[in-house]
Amino acid sequence: MRIIYCADTIIDANLVKGALEAEGVRAFISGEYLVGAIGELPCWNLVNVMVADEDVERALPVAQAIDAALSEPRGTEPDDPVPDGVFAG
């Protein structure tokens, strides 16, 4: 097993895992249950998405695409349109 994605949140990790599984790549989230212990542990690189060694080449482009989409700023300015179905707070 190899780590292909270091997630900021459990949600991000599950997005990557779901996208990988939709492509037929089995994925595993490690550290998912460590997030509850944030006060006791250093709070970086806790949640990772892992795949089998033979699936790394297929999995990396999927993980990179999700990471790029998550990095795009959305609705940060008051005049930015909010997509349908999304609630702005």
C-alpha positions, 0 to 999 in steps of 0.5 A, a space after each residue: 500500500 502507498 499513500 497517494 493523497 494527504 487530506 486536510 479533512 476526513 471529507 476530502 479523503 472520502 471524496 478522493 476515495 469515492 472518486 477512486 472507487 468509481 474508477 475501479 481502484 480500491 482505496 483505504 483511508 488511514 488515520 480517519 479515527 485519529 482526528 478526534 484526538 487532535 488535542 493530543 496529536 500533532 494536527 498534520 498528515 493524520 488522514 491519508 488515502 492509500 492504494 495498492 502498489 499496482 494501482 498507484 499509476 491509475 490513482 494519482 491522476 484522480 487524486 490530483 484532479 480532486 486536489 486541484 478542484 478542492 484548491 479552487 477558491 469558490 464564492 469568496 467574494 460577496 459578489 461571487 455567484 453561489 452555485 444552485 443548491 449551495 447555501 451561502 453563510 
